[in-house]
Amino acid sequence: MPFKQFLIAILAGCIGVLTVIAVLPRLGLARANAEMVWVAYLYANKERIAAAIPGPRVFVVGGSATLHSFDSATASRRLGMPVVNFGTHAALGLGYILERAERVLRPGDIVLLAPEYTLLQQPDGPNSYKTQLITFYDPDYISKAPLTDWPNYIIGYDVIPSVVEALKVKLKGVPSFPYDLVQDDLGNNRGYTVDRSVAQIQLASLNPPAAVPITESAHALLARFASFAASRHIKVFVIPVSLLKTPSYPGADYERFLQTLPAAYAKMQLSMLGTPDMAYMTVEDTHDVPFHANDRGRIKYTATMLSLVCRHLRCS
């Protein structure tokens, strides 16, 4: 075979393989991992809850710290209006979390924004979590992403594990995500009870997080979100994120970084209520990771956040 024909054959083969990889999710021959199936369910359910509320609503937007640590049922009673817990999974990145919130927001809504602090310190781009969710559940998002990210969302979804997952489901039925959690009718996840907390075991050897500055991408994303909200008459308040505090965690350097956040948010035209240290949790109030509260921690965190919110909004 002439060399030119050989190259053409190789190129055609590569295109064929990539095409097959791209269409496998659409044909149901590949499937997202159980964790992203769970996250897709969270979003679908929370969006359904939000759409069913006719008037102005309050959304608490963040990752799993919001999902597990804020009680929007209590907040709804205090504020006298529906509060939807719109927290999901911080690994999806700041940009995607904000974009999903924008889809459900209406003029007159209020946002309590609680992005995990690591989201402020990381570049915003594709990762395995975000890729899986977009590939299998949100392909329309691809057109909104930078062109350089498209290959990740079309063919970069961990093909072999996804095909294996589809086969498992075909043979054994739909797997469940390994959390014993129940979502209530305002989007809160219940199940992190005090008696089931494992914080004392899992948090014993935590390393303090790095006190790196806020990234330029986080600045841009938050400033854009503030502009989006202002143009639609949506009030946005940033609230501190639940975070474990021990003698060695998160550490003096990180605590100094956290002290800079109210001023940093102000430069993005966002108002931070209180200070991060107001949301510190003890080990006894923490479930498994440094920003997941158990039932007791959720009560304390929510009460503290409402004490801040009620300085700006009418509460009962």
N, C-alpha and C positions, 0 to 999 in steps of 0.2 A: 504494500500500500504506500503510495507517495506520501511524503512527510506532510504536505499541506492537507491532504485528505485525513490523515491521522489526527492532525490538530483539530480539524473541523469535527471529527467524530468524538474526540475528547470533549470539546466544547459543548456539542449537542448532548452528550451523556451527562455532563455537569448540569446543564440547564434542565434536563429531564429529571435528575435527582432532586434538584432544588424545587422544581415545580411539584413533585410528589410530596416533598416535605411541607410545602406551603398549603397544599389542599387536604392533607390528612386531618387537621382539626375540623375542617368544614364537612368532611365525610363521616365524622364521628369515629375515625380510626385511631385517633390520639386523644388523650384526655388530660386535663390539668391535674396536678397533684391534689390530694385531699384538702390541704390547707387553703389553696386558692379556690377550690370549690366552696369551701366554707366562707371565704371572704366575698366571693361573688353572691352567695346567699345573703350575707350581711347587707351588702349594698342594695340588692333587689328588695329586701324586706324594708329597709329604712326608707328607700325611695317611695315604696308603696305607702308606708305610714305617712310620710310627708305629703304626698299627693292627696291623701284623703282628708287633710285638714284644710278647711276652706279659707280661714282668715290668716292674719299674720302669725308667724311661728318663730320660735327660738331654736337655733341649731347649735349644738356643741360639737365643734369640728376638731378632729385630731386623729391620732392613731389608737393603739390598744390601751394607752394610758387613759384616754377619754372613755373608751368602750367599757373598761372594767372599773374605773375609779369615780366616775361622775354618775349621780343618780338623777336622771331627768324627770322621773316621776315626782320626787320631792321638789325639784325645781319648778315643775309645772304648778304644783299647789301653791308655792310661794309667790310665783310671778303672775298667777292667774291667767296664764296662756300656755298653749301646748309647747313643750320643750322636747325636741327630738335629739336623742343621742346619736350623732352622726360619726362617731369614732369607729375606726376599722383596724387598720394594720399599718404601722409606721414604716414598714419595709417597702411600701409602695412609693414612698418619696413624697416630698412636700408638694411638688408641682401637681402630681396626680390627685392627691388628697384635696387640694384646693380646687382643681378643675371639676372633680366630681361634686363638690359642694356647690359650685357655681351653677351646675345643671338644675338643681332643685330650688335655688333661692329665688324669691319673688320680692318685688318692691314692698317695703314695710316690714320685712323679716329682720331678725336680730341674730347676729352670730357671736357666739363665745368661742374664740379661737384658741386652741391649746395644742400647738404642734410640739411634739417631743423635741427636746433641746438638740438631740443628735441630728434632727432634720435640718436644723439651722447651720450645722457644721459640715454637712456633706454635699458634694456636687450632686445635682439632680439629673439623673439619666437612667438608662435601662439597667435593671438587675434581674435576677432570676424570678423574683416574686412578681414584679411589675410586668415582666415579659409574659409570664404564664397567664396572668389575669387578662391582659390586653389581647393576647393571641386567641384565647378560648372564649372570652366573655365580652370583650369590648373592642372589637376590631375597628369600629368607627373612629376610635381615638387615634389610630395610626395616622390619619390624614392631618391631625393637629400636631403631631410630633415632628421634630426636625427630621429632614430627609435622611440624615446620617444614622438615625435610630431605626429607620424602617426595617433593615435586615434583621435586627434583633427581634422585632415583633412579628415578622413574617416567617422566618426560618430558624430563629435562635431560641426555641422554646424547649430544649432538652428532649430531642426527638425520641430516642430509645426509651427513656423512662416514661414518657407520655404514651407511647404505644403500648408498653407493658401495663400501664395503669388502665388503659382502655380494655385490654384483654382481661385483666383482673375483674373489672366491672362487668364485662360480658359473661364471665364464668361464675362470679361469686356475688354479683349484685353491687349496688352503690355503696362505697365505703363511707364511713362517717369520720369527721375530724375528731381526733382523740381529746376533745375537751368535753367534760360533763357540764355543759352550759345550756341555759334556756334564755331565749331572747323575749323580752316582754313587749307590750304594745306601744312602747315609746323608744324602742331600739336599745334598751339597756341589756347587758348580758348578766345573768344571775348564775351563781354556782361557785364563786370563790368565797366560800364560807370560812369563818375563823377556824373551825375545827379541822378543815382540810388544807389549811395553809402550810406550805413547805418552805417558807422564807428562811427559817433558822438554819435549814440544811443547805439550801441552794445559794444563800447570800453570804455564807461564812467566809468565802475566799474571793470576794469581789475585788477587782482592780479598779482604782479610781479612773473615771473617764478623762480623756485628754481635753484640756481647756483651749482648744483651737478656736480661732475667731469665726464669726459668721461668714459664710461664703458669699461671693458676689451673686451667685445664682439665687440663693435664699433671699437676699436683699431685693433682687429684681422681682421674684415671684410674689413676695409679700407686698411690695409696693404696688404691683399690678393688681393684686387682689383687693387692696385698699381702694384703688382707683375704680375697679369694677363695682365694688360695693357702693361707693359714694355716688357713682353715676346712676344707680338704681335705688337710691334712698334706703340703703340697707345699713343699719348700725353694726359696727364691728368692735368688740372689746376682746383684747387678749387676756387670757387668764393663766396663772401659773400652772405648771404641770405637776402632778403628783410625783414625788421622788423620795426614795429612801434616804434617811440621814442617820449615820452612825458616827462614832468618833473618827473612823478612817474613810468614810464614804459620804459624799462624792469627793471629798478632799478639799483642802484650802484653795488650791489653784482654781479648781472648777467652781467653787463657791464665789470666788472673785469674778470669774467669767459671768456667772449668773447675775451678779449685781449690775453688770453693764447692760442687761437686756431692756429694762424700761426705757433708757435713753435711746438704745438702738431701734426699738420699735417706734419711738416717737419720730425718728428720722424717716421712717417708712409711712408716716401719717397714720400710725396705729397707736391706740391707747392701751397700755398694759395696766390692768387693775392690780394693785398690790405689788408684791415682790415675790420672786421665786421661793424664798425661804418660808413664806407663809404656807406653802404646800408640802413641806417636808413631812414624811411619814416615819414612824418607828418600825422596827422589825416586826413587832406584834401586829401592826396594821397592814403589813405587806403580804401579798400572797406568794409569788414565786420569783418575779424579777423586780428590779428596783423601782418600777413605775406602775406596777399592778397592785391596787389595793384589794384587800379582802373586804368582807361585809362591814366590819368595824371601821376600817380605813375609809371605805366609801362614804359612810355616814359623816365622818369627820371632815374629809376633803370637800364634800358637797356643801356642808354647812359653812365652811370657811369661804368657799367660792361665792356662795349666795350672800354672805355678809359683805363681800366686795361689790357684787353685782347690784345689790339692793341700794347701794349708795347712788346708783345712776338710773335704775329702773324702779317703778312702783312695785312694791311687794306687799303681800298680806302679812 
